[in-house]
Structure formats: structure tokens, C-alpha cells
Amino acid sequence: GHIVHNWKARWFVLLQDKLLYYKLDGGRKEPSPKGRIILDGCTITCPCLEYENRPLVIKLKTKTNTEYFLESCSREERDSWALDITGAIHAGHPVQVQQLHRMKNSFKLPSNISLNHIVDKMHDNSNGIKLIPNMEQGNTYKESFTGSALVDWLISSNFVASRFEAVTLASMLMEENFIKPVGARSTEAMRSGDLAEQFLDDSTALYMFAESYKRKLGSREELHLHILELSGTIVNQGYLVKQGHKRKNWKVRRFVLRADPAFLHYYNPTKEENRPVGGFSLRGCLVSALEDNGVPTGVKGNVQGNLFKIITKNDIHYYIQASSKAERAQWIEAIKRLT
């Protein structure tokens, strides 16, 4: 919001020269737009680093210097919107649009390989990426690696077939907070670079493993289990409101539903870590919608409706609120297919 700087769900429609946004009433958009963003002369920043705890934000700045901050539900959704908006901004420059579409469609991570798996291989003592002290402008960065070294390693490890694909994959690792830029050159590129230039295939650009990933490495058994749980294919994700088990308060969580193996994890959207705060196997679970007339037993606090319940095979009850009946039905159907 521009007056009160809170975050609100809006329905966005991208047209050729403008981006319209609508208020939602009962899960449906109102007939008239709440506002519009004129794209002529706009600049776009993705990812936007002005909100450290919100890695899924896009920033739009109009030619009148009005700034808009838009948050997506996933990295894929954020990048898709950013590319489409950039294409609309450059609609008068067909060569740039063609380059954007090539970048958008050129590389997808194979379904049997996860980013966690790649980072685990990067840490391998024998065949992982070599961590060495690197210097830049008088500063020494211990256990770091260069952008070109990571690109070489990704190709030699057969995760990608070309340097362009390696840069795309390295950008994904950086955006998901597995690696981070250190030193002036790589940090500046991430802040101000074009969509295709966030990660530098350069021997002078320095990177390190992010602290959030280092903290996961305390127990090899825990790491192996964590990677196994998160290795499944993502089939649905988004923001839902979950009731806590101890205090029974309601908090917004980013839920990620995975198949093979079937797990539902939830993340704290205010934290930078790429580690879920909780999750459970869906094998043997029961899921059902709860009626909106009255508060069911076991539910406390501010209940807005669109509630559903998941009972694990260990008889742990999870109470979750969706933003609309349609969203609740979508989550229940997706979960049922995996139980």
C-alpha cells in the first residue's frame, strides 16, 4: 500500500501498456480496477532486495518515480510475471522481447534433480566445488568461489549442457538463498543487473554458501532426511493461514506440496532461510473441509472461514484457512491425490 505500507492481496491483469489491479471481494475481483500502473517508461527490479525477508518481491518504478512493490507466491510465478511485464515494457523493441522469451523457455531443472541435491553435491569433499580464499579490493573472502568456477563445475558435473544454462541454474541457487554474492562486483550485479545478468560468469565475481544452508549441515542424518523430504516435485504452493499447535494462534505460512515423496511443508515468509519450519508426510493422512457455520472443536481465535483440516497417520491435527472456497477446494483435491 502507498499510504499504509501493509501488504494486501490484489488481482492483477497485464495489458499491452498497463498493469491493472483489482480488490477481491469474497474471492472474486471487483468489476472496476482499484488502480493501474502505466508501463511506458517503467523500470523493473527482480528480485528486489529492499525487503530482506521477502525474496519474492518485484519492484516497478514508473517514469513519474512512483514505486510499486509486488510479491508473488513462488519464485516461478515471480519470474514469470517479471518476464511478461518486462516484455510489455519493451513491446516496441521486438529483439528484446525475443531474447526474453528465449531466456524464459530455454532451461528447466529436470524433475528428478532438486536444488538441494545440487548444493549437497557442491559440498562433496572429493568432487564438490573447491572453496579457496579469494581477494577483492583488499578484502579476503575465505571459503569462496568465483562465478566462472561454479559455471565450470555445473557443466563438468553434467547438471547443464551449456554456460547459458549454468548461469540460469546458478541464478536459481542464488535466488533461493543457497549461495550469496560477496564482494563489490557480484553484489552490485545482483542489485542492478538485468534479469539475465544477476549471476556473473566471471573470474572476478565472488560467491559463498549462504549462512542458512551452512546451519543445515549440523547433522548428516538430518541433512539426508531434509533433502529426501524436499526432493519431490512441487505440485502446488501458496500462502495459507495455519493454527499453531501450542498457542493456538493463527499465522501466515507459505505452504509447498510435493509428490514422490508426498510431503506438505510450510515456511515462515518473514524469514530469509530456505528451510521449512514444519512439515509432514501425507501418507495415510485424512483431509476435509470444515463448515463455515460455527467454530469446530479444536479451533480457537480469529477464524475467517474457508477452513480445512488435515489429520496425519499419527493423529496430529492441522487446521488451515484458505483465502476463498475455490482455493480451499484446490488444496484439498491436490492433497487427496497424494494421501
C-alpha positions as CSV (number, residue, x, y, z in Angstrom):
1,G,0.0,0.0,0.0
2,H,1.1,3.6,-0.7
3,I,-0.5,5.2,2.4
4,V,-0.4,2.4,4.9
5,H,2.5,0.2,4.0
6,N,0.8,-3.1,4.5
7,W,0.5,-6.0,2.1
8,K,-2.8,-6.8,0.5
9,A,-3.9,-9.5,-2.0
10,R,-4.9,-7.9,-5.3
11,W,-6.0,-9.5,-8.7
12,F,-3.6,-8.3,-11.4
13,V,-4.3,-8.1,-15.1
14,L,-1.4,-7.3,-17.5
15,L,-2.4,-5.4,-20.7
16,Q,-0.2,-4.3,-23.5
17,D,0.6,-0.9,-22.0
18,K,-0.6,-1.1,-18.4
19,L,-1.0,-3.3,-15.3
20,L,-4.4,-3.2,-13.7
21,Y,-5.1,-4.4,-10.1
22,Y,-8.5,-5.1,-8.5
23,K,-9.7,-5.6,-5.0
24,L,-11.0,-9.1,-4.1
25,D,-14.5,-9.5,-2.6
26,G,-15.3,-13.0,-1.4
27,G,-12.6,-14.5,-3.6
28,R,-13.8,-12.6,-6.7
29,K,-12.4,-9.5,-8.3
30,E,-14.5,-6.3,-8.2
31,P,-15.7,-5.1,-11.6
32,S,-13.7,-1.9,-11.7
33,P,-9.9,-1.7,-11.1
34,K,-8.6,-0.3,-7.8
35,G,-5.6,1.2,-9.7
36,R,-3.4,1.0,-12.7
37,I,0.4,1.1,-13.4
38,I,1.3,2.7,-16.7
39,L,4.2,0.7,-18.1
40,D,5.6,3.2,-20.6
41,G,9.0,4.3,-19.2
42,C,8.8,1.9,-16.2
43,T,11.8,0.2,-14.8
44,I,11.6,-3.3,-13.2
45,T,13.8,-4.8,-10.5
46,C,13.6,-8.6,-9.9
47,P,14.5,-9.8,-7.4
48,C,14.0,-6.7,-5.3
49,L,16.4,-6.6,-2.3
50,E,14.7,-3.8,-0.4
51,Y,12.7,-6.3,1.7
52,E,15.3,-8.7,3.1
53,N,12.6,-11.0,4.5
54,R,10.6,-11.1,1.2
55,P,12.6,-12.7,-1.6
56,L,9.7,-13.0,-3.9
57,V,9.1,-9.2,-4.5
58,I,9.2,-7.4,-7.8
59,K,9.7,-3.6,-7.8
60,L,8.2,-1.4,-10.5
61,K,9.2,2.3,-10.8
62,T,7.2,4.5,-13.1
63,K,8.6,7.4,-15.1
64,T,7.0,9.7,-12.5
65,N,9.1,7.9,-9.9
66,T,6.2,6.1,-8.2
67,E,7.3,2.8,-6.8
68,Y,5.2,-0.4,-6.6
69,F,6.2,-3.5,-4.7
70,L,4.5,-6.7,-5.8
71,E,5.0,-10.1,-4.0
72,S,4.4,-13.4,-5.7
73,C,3.6,-16.8,-4.1
74,S,6.6,-18.6,-5.7
75,R,9.9,-18.0,-7.4
76,E,8.5,-19.4,-10.7
77,E,5.4,-17.1,-10.5
78,R,7.6,-14.1,-9.7
79,D,10.0,-14.7,-12.6
80,S,7.1,-15.4,-15.0
81,W,5.4,-12.1,-14.1
82,A,8.7,-10.2,-14.3
83,L,9.4,-11.5,-17.7
84,D,6.0,-10.8,-19.0
85,I,5.9,-7.3,-17.6
86,T,9.4,-6.6,-19.0
87,G,8.1,-7.8,-22.4
88,A,5.2,-5.4,-22.2
89,I,7.6,-2.5,-21.2
90,H,9.8,-3.3,-24.2
91,A,6.9,-4.1,-26.5
92,G,8.2,-1.5,-29.0
93,H,11.6,-3.4,-29.2
94,P,10.9,-6.9,-30.7
95,V,14.5,-8.0,-30.4
96,Q,14.5,-7.6,-26.7
97,V,11.1,-9.4,-26.4
98,Q,12.5,-12.3,-28.4
99,Q,15.5,-12.5,-26.1
100,L,13.2,-12.5,-23.0
101,H,11.1,-15.4,-24.4
102,R,14.2,-17.4,-25.2
103,M,15.5,-16.9,-21.7
104,K,12.1,-17.8,-20.2
105,N,11.8,-21.1,-22.1
106,S,15.4,-22.1,-22.5
107,F,16.1,-24.1,-19.3
108,K,14.2,-26.1,-16.8
109,L,15.6,-28.1,-14.0
110,P,15.0,-31.9,-14.6
111,S,12.2,-33.2,-12.4
112,N,14.5,-35.8,-10.8
113,I,17.0,-33.2,-9.6
114,S,16.4,-30.7,-6.8
115,L,18.4,-27.6,-5.9
116,N,19.1,-29.3,-2.5
117,H,20.7,-32.2,-4.3
118,I,22.9,-29.9,-6.3
119,V,24.1,-28.0,-3.3
120,D,24.8,-31.3,-1.5
121,K,27.0,-32.3,-4.4
122,M,28.7,-28.9,-4.3
123,H,29.8,-29.7,-0.7
124,D,31.2,-33.1,-1.6
125,N,34.8,-33.3,-0.3
126,S,36.1,-35.2,-3.4
127,N,34.1,-33.9,-6.3
128,G,32.5,-30.7,-5.0
129,I,33.3,-27.1,-5.9
130,K,36.7,-26.0,-4.5
131,L,36.4,-23.4,-1.7
132,I,39.5,-21.1,-1.6
133,P,40.4,-17.7,-0.2
134,N,39.7,-15.0,-2.8
135,M,40.7,-11.3,-2.5
136,E,38.8,-8.3,-3.8
137,Q,39.7,-4.7,-3.1
138,G,41.9,-5.7,-0.2
139,N,39.3,-7.9,1.4
140,T,39.8,-11.7,1.8
141,Y,36.8,-14.0,1.5
142,K,37.6,-17.4,2.9
143,E,35.8,-20.5,1.5
144,S,34.6,-18.7,-1.5
145,F,34.4,-19.5,-5.3
146,T,34.2,-17.4,-8.4
147,G,31.2,-17.2,-10.8
148,S,33.1,-18.8,-13.6
149,A,34.3,-21.7,-11.3
150,L,30.7,-22.5,-10.4
151,V,29.7,-22.4,-14.1
152,D,32.6,-24.8,-14.9
153,W,31.6,-27.1,-12.1
154,L,27.9,-27.3,-13.1
155,I,28.9,-28.2,-16.6
156,S,31.5,-30.8,-15.6
157,S,29.1,-32.4,-13.2
158,N,26.6,-32.8,-16.0
159,F,23.8,-30.7,-14.4
160,V,23.7,-28.5,-17.5
161,A,24.8,-28.6,-21.1
162,S,26.0,-25.0,-21.7
163,R,27.3,-22.0,-19.9
164,F,24.0,-20.1,-20.5
165,E,22.1,-22.9,-18.7
166,A,24.7,-22.9,-15.9
167,V,24.2,-19.2,-15.4
168,T,20.5,-19.7,-15.2
169,L,20.9,-22.6,-12.7
170,A,23.4,-20.6,-10.6
171,S,20.9,-17.7,-10.5
172,M,18.2,-20.1,-9.2
173,L,20.6,-21.2,-6.4
174,M,21.3,-17.6,-5.5
175,E,17.6,-16.5,-5.6
176,E,16.7,-19.5,-3.4
177,N,19.3,-18.4,-0.8
178,F,21.7,-21.4,-1.2
179,I,24.6,-19.2,-2.3
180,K,25.2,-15.5,-1.9
181,P,27.3,-12.8,-3.6
182,V,30.3,-11.4,-1.7
183,G,32.5,-8.5,-2.8
184,A,31.5,-5.4,-4.7
185,R,31.4,-6.9,-8.2
186,S,28.9,-9.7,-7.6
187,T,26.8,-7.8,-5.1
188,E,26.4,-4.8,-7.5
189,A,25.4,-7.2,-10.3
190,M,22.6,-8.7,-8.2
191,R,21.3,-5.3,-7.2
192,S,21.2,-3.6,-10.5
193,G,21.7,-6.3,-13.2
194,D,19.2,-7.2,-15.9
195,L,17.1,-10.2,-15.5
196,A,19.6,-12.3,-17.3
197,E,22.6,-10.8,-15.5
198,Q,22.0,-11.3,-11.8
199,F,24.7,-14.0,-11.7
200,L,28.1,-13.3,-13.3
201,D,30.1,-16.0,-15.3
202,D,33.2,-14.1,-14.3
203,S,36.5,-15.0,-12.6
204,T,36.4,-11.7,-10.6
205,A,32.8,-12.2,-9.2
206,L,32.9,-13.9,-5.9
207,Y,30.3,-16.1,-4.1
208,M,29.9,-18.1,-1.0
209,F,27.5,-20.6,0.5
210,A,24.7,-18.8,2.3
211,E,24.6,-19.0,6.1
212,S,21.2,-20.5,6.1
213,Y,22.5,-23.5,4.2
214,K,25.6,-23.9,6.5
215,R,23.3,-24.2,9.5
216,K,21.6,-27.2,8.0
217,L,24.8,-29.1,7.9
218,G,25.0,-29.8,11.7
219,S,23.8,-33.4,11.4
220,R,24.4,-35.6,8.3
221,E,21.4,-37.7,9.1
222,E,19.2,-34.7,9.4
223,L,20.5,-33.2,6.2
224,H,19.9,-36.5,4.3
225,L,16.3,-36.7,5.6
226,H,15.8,-33.0,4.8
227,I,17.0,-33.4,1.3
228,L,14.9,-36.5,0.8
229,E,11.7,-34.8,2.0
230,L,12.4,-31.8,-0.3
231,S,13.4,-33.8,-3.3
232,G,9.8,-34.3,-4.6
233,T,8.2,-32.5,-7.5
234,I,6.3,-29.3,-6.4
235,V,2.7,-29.7,-7.4
236,N,1.1,-26.8,-5.5
237,Q,2.3,-23.9,-3.4
238,G,0.9,-20.6,-1.9
239,Y,0.1,-18.7,1.2
240,L,-2.3,-20.1,3.8
241,V,-3.1,-19.3,7.4
242,K,-2.3,-22.1,9.9
243,Q,-3.2,-22.5,13.6
244,G,-0.3,-23.1,15.9
245,H,-0.2,-26.3,18.0
246,K,0.8,-24.7,21.3
247,R,-0.5,-21.2,21.5
248,K,-3.4,-21.8,19.0
249,N,-2.8,-18.5,17.3
250,W,-3.1,-18.1,13.5
251,K,-0.1,-17.2,11.3
252,V,0.5,-16.8,7.6
253,R,2.7,-19.6,6.2
254,R,3.9,-20.4,2.7
255,F,2.9,-24.0,2.0
256,V,4.6,-26.2,-0.5
257,L,3.1,-29.5,-1.6
258,R,5.4,-32.1,-3.1
259,A,5.0,-35.5,-4.7
260,D,7.4,-38.5,-4.8
261,P,7.8,-38.5,-1.9
262,A,4.5,-36.8,-0.8
263,F,5.1,-34.2,1.8
264,L,3.5,-30.9,2.8
265,H,5.9,-28.3,4.2
266,Y,5.3,-24.8,5.5
267,Y,7.7,-21.9,5.7
268,N,7.8,-18.6,7.7
269,P,7.6,-15.9,4.9
270,T,9.3,-13.4,7.2
271,K,12.5,-15.4,7.4
272,E,15.3,-15.5,4.8
273,E,16.1,-19.1,5.4
274,N,15.2,-21.7,2.8
275,R,14.3,-24.2,5.5
276,P,10.7,-25.1,6.3
277,V,9.6,-24.5,9.9
278,G,7.5,-27.7,9.7
279,G,6.1,-30.4,7.6
280,F,4.8,-33.9,7.5
281,S,4.4,-37.0,5.2
282,L,1.0,-37.2,3.5
283,R,0.9,-41.0,3.5
284,G,-2.1,-42.1,5.5
285,C,-3.4,-38.5,6.0
286,L,-7.1,-37.5,6.0
287,V,-8.1,-34.1,4.7
288,S,-11.5,-32.5,4.7
289,A,-13.3,-29.1,4.5
290,L,-14.9,-27.7,7.7
291,E,-18.2,-25.9,7.6
292,D,-18.2,-22.2,8.0
293,N,-21.3,-22.1,10.2
294,G,-19.8,-22.2,13.7
295,V,-16.3,-22.9,15.1
296,P,-15.3,-26.6,15.1
297,T,-13.9,-28.3,18.2
298,G,-10.2,-27.7,18.5
299,V,-10.2,-24.4,16.6
300,K,-9.6,-21.1,18.5
301,G,-9.1,-17.5,17.8
302,N,-10.0,-15.4,14.7
303,V,-11.5,-17.8,12.1
304,Q,-12.4,-16.1,8.8
305,G,-13.9,-19.2,7.2
306,N,-12.7,-21.4,4.3
307,L,-11.2,-23.7,6.8
308,F,-10.0,-27.3,6.3
309,K,-8.3,-29.9,8.5
310,I,-5.5,-32.4,7.9
311,I,-5.1,-35.4,10.2
312,T,-1.8,-37.3,9.9
313,K,-1.4,-41.0,10.4
314,N,0.0,-40.1,13.9
315,D,-3.3,-38.4,14.7
316,I,-1.8,-34.8,14.7
317,H,-4.5,-32.3,13.6
318,Y,-3.6,-29.3,11.4
319,Y,-6.2,-26.5,11.0
320,I,-5.6,-24.3,7.9
321,Q,-7.5,-21.4,6.4
322,A,-7.6,-20.6,2.7
323,S,-8.5,-17.2,1.2
324,S,-11.5,-18.5,-0.7
325,K,-13.7,-21.6,-1.1
326,A,-12.1,-22.2,-4.5
327,E,-8.6,-22.1,-3.1
328,R,-9.6,-24.4,-0.3
329,A,-11.1,-26.9,-2.8
330,Q,-8.0,-26.8,-4.9
331,W,-5.7,-27.6,-2.0
332,I,-7.9,-30.4,-0.7
333,E,-8.1,-32.0,-4.1
334,A,-4.3,-31.7,-4.6
335,I,-3.6,-33.2,-1.1
336,K,-6.1,-36.1,-1.5
337,R,-4.4,-37.2,-4.7
338,L,-1.2,-37.8,-2.6
339,T,-2.6,-39.4,0.5
